[in-house]
Amino acid sequence: MRSVAEPALHHRWSVVAVWPAVSHTAAGQSAAARTLSAAGRRHGRRVGLTPQRLTVGRYLFDRRGGKVVFYCRFISGLRTFVAFLAGTVEMRRSRFVLANTAGALARAPLFAFGAHGLGFLVRRSRHSLKKRADAAYPYESGPAGALLVTR
């Protein structure tokens, strides 16, 4: 017989299992962005930015570079380009690494636990819908009824 606390325990222990994925994701994101920044330092002149645009980029990254790098970690399309552009305009490495790592450490748990919580809610609501369907249509609660509810 199942305990009343079993779903809560299962949910809590499955959250513990998400932490390794979070740490690996943050490490991979940080390393990839540092690689892109190094590529920007080496090959950024070949992109075709005019000297005026490079000056504007340098000014932006000197004044607000840490904030730009941190917040762009959460925006999918900009994540790659900001790392490359930070290298192209030669943002200080220490500031880039600090902002990039902080952004990766903030983004990874947010997305991982958000997805985990959403999956938990979907499983719970699916179970609730199945119970309601069984109560409403008792003659269709066999294997064919389960197929109708889960699809």
N, C-alpha and C positions, 0 to 999 in steps of 0.2 A: 504494500500500500504506500502511496506517495505521501510525503509530508506536505503540509501547507507552505512551509518555508522553502521547498525545493526550487520553485522558479526563481525566487530571489537569490538563493545561493548560486544557482546556475548562472544567473546574470552577473553576479559579483565576480565569480571565478573566471567567467569568460572575458570580463573587463581586464583582469590581470593578464590574460593571454594576449591582449592587444598591445601591451607595453613594448615587447620586443619589436613589433612591426613599427611602432611609433619611433623608437630610437634609430632603427635602421633607415627609416624614411628620412628623418631629419639629417642623419649623417650623409646619406646619399644626395639629398638636395643641396646641402652645404658644399660638398665636394664638387658637385656638378657646376654650381655657380662660381666657385673659385676657379675651376678650369675654364669656364667661359670668360671670366674676367682676365685671366692670363692670356687667353686667345685674343681678347680685345686689346690688351696692351701690345701684343706682338703684331697683330694683323689689322688693327682698327683703322689705320690710315688708308687701307685699301677699300674701305666701305664706300667712300665717295662723299664724306661729309665736308662741307665747305669750311674754310677757316672761321667764318662768322658763327656757324652752327657749333663748331667745336668750342669756341669761346663761350657761347651761351651754355653749352653742356658743362663746361668746366666751372662756370659760375654757379650753375644749379647744383652740381655735385659737391662743390666746396661749401656752399651754404646749407643745403638741405639733403646732402647725399645719403646720410644715414636713414633719414625718414623715408626717402624715396625707395631705397633698397628694401627697408623693412616692410613697408606697406605694399610694395609691388610683389612681394612673396605670395600675397593672397590673391593676386590677379593673374589668371592663367596665361594669357598671351604676353603680358609684360614681363613675367618672371625671367625669361630667357634674354630678352633684349636689354633689360636694365643691367643685368650682370655684364653683358658684352659692352654696353655703353659706358659703364663705370670703369671698365678696363681701358676703353678707348680714350676717355678724357682723363685717365690716370688719377683716379680717385685714390686717396691714401689706402694702402692695403689693410692697415690695422682697423680703420673705420669701416671699410667694406666687410672684412671678416667678422667684426663684431655685429654689425647690423644684419648681415646675411645669416649668421648663426642664430641670432636672436629671432629673426623672422622664421627661420626653419623650425626652431624649437617651439615657436608659438603656433605655427601653421599645422605641423604634423599631428599633434594631439587633437586640435580642433576638428580637423577633417576625419581622423581615424575614429574618435569617439562619437562624432556626429553621425558617421556612417553606421557605427556599431549600435548606437541608440535608435537610429531609424530602422535598422534590421530587427531589433528587439520589438519595436512597436508594430512592425508589419507582421512578425510571427504571432504576437499577442492578439492583434486584431483579426488575423486569419483564423486563429483558434476560436475567438469569440463569434465570428461569422459562421463557422461550422456548427457551433453549438446552437446558434439561433436558427440556422437552416434545419438542423435535425429536429428542433422543437416545432418549427412551423410545418415541416413536411416529413412526418414520421415514416411514411412509406418509402421515401427515397433516401433513407439513411444508410443504405448498404454501400457496397463498393461503387456502384454507379452514381449514387448521390454524392459520395466523396469526390468523384471526378468532376461532377458539376460544380461543386463549391470551390475546389482548388483551382479551377481554370478561369 
